Amino acid sequence: MKKRTVLVRNEELLFAENLKVLRKTHKPYLSQGRIAERLGVCRTTYINYEMGRRQAPAFFVAKAAKFFKVSADKMLYEKLWKE
């Protein structure tokens, strides 16, 4: 099987990391599968968004922002974790 090269922009990687941070800090804790279910995507798709393997479409960004009670702009353009 041939591997595909996917180019990912910095904003997409930031969104992916923010998605992971928000999931891990959400109370009560929810698995990737549970959050995927609540956001209307399959678990594999959610994992790909969280790992930055796939670009999340606008509808998903909007749903995730609403679910986590964060603005879509913050999810896309601001680092939501402390180092």
ChimeraX attribute file (.defattr): number of C-alpha atoms within 10 A of each C-alpha:
attribute: neighborCount
match mode: 1-to-1
recipient: residues
	/A:1	3
	/A:2	4
	/A:3	5
	/A:4	6
	/A:5	7
	/A:6	10
	/A:7	11
	/A:8	12
	/A:9	10
	/A:10	12
	/A:11	15
	/A:12	22
	/A:13	19
	/A:14	20
	/A:15	27
	/A:16	24
	/A:17	21
	/A:18	21
	/A:19	24
	/A:20	17
	/A:21	15
	/A:22	20
	/A:23	19
	/A:24	14
	/A:25	12
	/A:26	11
	/A:27	8
	/A:28	8
	/A:29	12
	/A:30	13
	/A:31	12
	/A:32	18
	/A:33	16
	/A:34	13
	/A:35	18
	/A:36	18
	/A:37	13
	/A:38	13
	/A:39	19
	/A:40	12
	/A:41	14
	/A:42	15
	/A:43	17
	/A:44	12
	/A:45	15
	/A:46	24
	/A:47	19
	/A:48	14
	/A:49	23
	/A:50	24
	/A:51	17
	/A:52	23
	/A:53	18
	/A:54	18
	/A:55	21
	/A:56	18
	/A:57	9
	/A:58	10
	/A:59	10
	/A:60	17
	/A:61	21
	/A:62	17
	/A:63	15
	/A:64	22
	/A:65	19
	/A:66	13
	/A:67	13
	/A:68	15
	/A:69	10
	/A:70	14
	/A:71	13
	/A:72	19
	/A:73	12
	/A:74	14
	/A:75	24
	/A:76	21
	/A:77	14
	/A:78	13
	/A:79	14
	/A:80	17
	/A:81	10
	/A:82	4
	/A:83	4
